[in-house]
Amino acid sequence: MQSPLTVAIFASDRGPGDPERASLMGEVGRVFARKGARMLCLAENAVLPVPLITAARTAGGTVEIVADASIVLPQALTGVPITVLPDQAERLAFLARSSVAFVALPGSLASISALFGAWAAGNVRPVVMLNRHRAFEVVRGFAADVLAASVSHHDRNIQFADSVEDLWNKVVWVSEQKR
């Protein structure tokens, strides 16, 4: 039997951003759980993607939280495995080591900052961004204009999805490219 696909998901439920993000996180959690994914969720600075974790668990999914010491799990998340790593570089390296891809959901700057922090620290993994409401259009433009000219095969490492099903399909595709 093949081991489950493990993805690190960068999502935030705090701060200004996409007003639909809670329902979107729930949809991603349900779809990825039904597809058998193991989801690693980053939790830092009291930012925890509760809707994603709750929906994934309700759908029978496997979720683990990788957190700093500030995270206190709400009662609804009792029993969710949590790995507390005090150092941010260590958390991001753990996510990269333990996953086949990074998944970025629209939300707030907290989640995308953590994703780019992981990449900037050299924890390179393929990234699939859910470009709902053109949330990552600037990144898509940067990838087309700058990365395409300087990084060979950048399209194997950065993908943009328009729907949750498309997001899953692209995660599967990038993970197969790494084999």
SULVENLIN-V120091 format. One record per residue. N is the residue number from 1. RES is the residue in three letters. SS is DSSP state (hx for helix, st for strand, lp for the rest). PHI is phi in degrees with one decimal (NA if undefined). BURIAL is I if it has 16 or more other ideal C-beta (glycine too) atoms within 10 Angstrom, else O. Layout:
# SULVENLIN-V120091
<<N & RES & SS & PHI & BURIAL> <N & RES & SS & PHI & BURIAL>>
This chain:
# SULVENLIN-V120091
<<1 & MET & lp & NA & O> <2 & GLN & lp & -76.4 & O> <3 & SER & lp & -69.0 & O> <4 & PRO & lp & -65.5 & O> <5 & LEU & lp & -72.1 & I> <6 & THR & st & -104.3 & I> <7 & VAL & st & -124.6 & I> <8 & ALA & st & -96.8 & I> <9 & ILE & st & -108.0 & I> <10 & PHE & st & -104.3 & I> <11 & ALA & lp & -148.4 & I> <12 & SER & lp & -131.0 & I> <13 & ASP & lp & -110.8 & I> <14 & ARG & lp & -125.7 & I> <15 & GLY & lp & 82.8 & O> <16 & PRO & lp & -67.2 & O> <17 & GLY & lp & 161.6 & I> <18 & ASP & lp & -63.7 & I> <19 & PRO & lp & -67.2 & O> <20 & GLU & lp & -93.2 & O> <21 & ARG & hx & -63.3 & I> <22 & ALA & hx & -64.3 & I> <23 & SER & hx & -68.2 & O> <24 & LEU & hx & -65.9 & I> <25 & MET & hx & -60.0 & I> <26 & GLY & hx & -61.1 & I> <27 & GLU & hx & -63.2 & I> <28 & VAL & hx & -62.0 & I> <29 & GLY & hx & -57.8 & I> <30 & ARG & hx & -66.0 & I> <31 & VAL & hx & -64.1 & I> <32 & PHE & hx & -64.7 & I> <33 & ALA & hx & -64.9 & I> <34 & ARG & hx & -64.3 & O> <35 & LYS & lp & -83.0 & I> <36 & GLY & lp & 89.7 & O> <37 & ALA & lp & -72.0 & I> <38 & ARG & st & -99.2 & I> <39 & MET & st & -109.3 & I> <40 & LEU & st & -103.7 & I> <41 & CYS & st & -114.0 & I> <42 & LEU & st & -79.7 & I> <43 & ALA & st & -133.2 & I> <44 & GLU & st & -139.5 & I> <45 & ASN & lp & 49.5 & O> <46 & ALA & lp & 65.8 & O> <47 & VAL & st & -101.1 & I> <48 & LEU & lp & -137.4 & I> <49 & PRO & lp & -78.6 & I> <50 & VAL & hx & -56.0 & I> <51 & PRO & hx & -59.9 & I> <52 & LEU & hx & -65.6 & I> <53 & ILE & hx & -64.9 & I> <54 & THR & hx & -62.6 & I> <55 & ALA & hx & -64.8 & I> <56 & ALA & hx & -62.4 & I> <57 & ARG & hx & -65.9 & I> <58 & THR & hx & -61.6 & O> <59 & ALA & lp & -85.5 & O> <60 & GLY & lp & 86.6 & O> <61 & GLY & lp & -82.3 & I> <62 & THR & st & -103.6 & I> <63 & VAL & st & -131.4 & I> <64 & GLU & st & -130.6 & I> <65 & ILE & st & -102.1 & I> <66 & VAL & st & -112.1 & I> <67 & ALA & st & -135.2 & I> <68 & ASP & lp & -87.4 & I> <69 & ALA & lp & -72.4 & O> <70 & SER & lp & -78.4 & O> <71 & ILE & lp & -78.2 & I> <72 & VAL & lp & -119.2 & O> <73 & LEU & lp & -73.6 & I> <74 & PRO & lp & -68.2 & O> <75 & GLN & hx & -52.6 & O> <76 & ALA & hx & -63.0 & O> <77 & LEU & hx & -105.3 & I> <78 & THR & lp & -57.0 & O> <79 & GLY & lp & 94.3 & O> <80 & VAL & lp & -75.5 & I> <81 & PRO & st & -61.8 & O> <82 & ILE & st & -135.1 & O> <83 & THR & st & -111.0 & O> <84 & VAL & st & -98.0 & O> <85 & LEU & lp & -125.6 & I> <86 & PRO & lp & -63.6 & O> <87 & ASP & lp & -94.1 & O> <88 & GLN & hx & -61.1 & I> <89 & ALA & hx & -60.0 & O> <90 & GLU & hx & -66.7 & O> <91 & ARG & hx & -62.4 & I> <92 & LEU & hx & -67.7 & I> <93 & ALA & hx & -64.6 & I> <94 & PHE & hx & -61.0 & I> <95 & LEU & hx & -60.5 & I> <96 & ALA & hx & -66.4 & I> <97 & ARG & hx & -63.1 & O> <98 & SER & hx & -94.4 & I> <99 & SER & lp & -127.3 & I> <100 & VAL & lp & -95.8 & I> <101 & ALA & st & -159.7 & I> <102 & PHE & st & -99.0 & I> <103 & VAL & st & -118.2 & I> <104 & ALA & st & -112.0 & I> <105 & LEU & lp & -106.6 & I> <106 & PRO & lp & -63.3 & I> <107 & GLY & lp & -178.6 & I> <108 & SER & lp & -119.2 & I> <109 & LEU & hx & -66.0 & O> <110 & ALA & hx & -60.1 & I> <111 & SER & hx & -72.6 & I> <112 & ILE & hx & -71.8 & I> <113 & SER & hx & -64.3 & O> <114 & ALA & hx & -65.2 & I> <115 & LEU & hx & -60.5 & I> <116 & PHE & hx & -69.2 & O> <117 & GLY & hx & -62.9 & I> <118 & ALA & hx & -63.9 & I> <119 & TRP & hx & -66.1 & I> <120 & ALA & hx & -63.2 & O> <121 & ALA & lp & -82.4 & O> <122 & GLY & lp & 88.8 & O> <123 & ASN & lp & -88.5 & I> <124 & VAL & lp & -74.4 & O> <125 & ARG & lp & -139.9 & I> <126 & PRO & st & -58.8 & I> <127 & VAL & st & -121.7 & I> <128 & VAL & st & -121.4 & I> <129 & MET & st & -110.5 & I> <130 & LEU & st & -80.9 & I> <131 & ASN & lp & -88.4 & I> <132 & ARG & hx & -64.3 & I> <133 & HIS & hx & 55.1 & O> <134 & ARG & hx & 59.7 & O> <135 & ALA & lp & -60.6 & I> <136 & PHE & lp & -115.2 & I> <137 & GLU & hx & -63.1 & O> <138 & VAL & hx & -64.6 & O> <139 & VAL & hx & -66.0 & I> <140 & ARG & hx & -61.2 & I> <141 & GLY & hx & -63.6 & O> <142 & PHE & hx & -60.3 & O> <143 & ALA & hx & -61.8 & I> <144 & ALA & hx & -70.5 & O> <145 & ASP & hx & -87.1 & O> <146 & VAL & hx & -102.2 & O> <147 & LEU & hx & -63.7 & I> <148 & ALA & hx & -58.0 & O> <149 & ALA & hx & -84.0 & O> <150 & SER & hx & -121.1 & O> <151 & VAL & lp & -124.0 & O> <152 & SER & lp & -67.5 & O> <153 & HIS & lp & 59.0 & O> <154 & HIS & hx & -57.4 & O> <155 & ASP & hx & -67.6 & O> <156 & ARG & hx & -81.2 & O> <157 & ASN & hx & -108.6 & I> <158 & ILE & st & -132.9 & I> <159 & GLN & st & -127.9 & I> <160 & PHE & st & -124.0 & I> <161 & ALA & st & -116.3 & I> <162 & ASP & lp & -102.6 & O> <163 & SER & lp & -143.4 & O> <164 & VAL & hx & -67.2 & I> <165 & GLU & hx & -63.1 & O> <166 & ASP & hx & -63.0 & O> <167 & LEU & hx & -57.8 & I> <168 & TRP & hx & -60.1 & I> <169 & ASN & hx & -60.2 & O> <170 & LYS & hx & -73.5 & I> <171 & VAL & hx & -63.0 & I> <172 & VAL & hx & -60.6 & I> <173 & TRP & hx & -61.0 & O> <174 & VAL & hx & -66.5 & I> <175 & SER & hx & -68.7 & I> <176 & GLU & hx & -70.4 & O> <177 & GLN & hx & -66.5 & O> <178 & LYS & lp & -83.3 & O> <179 & ARG & lp & -78.6 & O>>
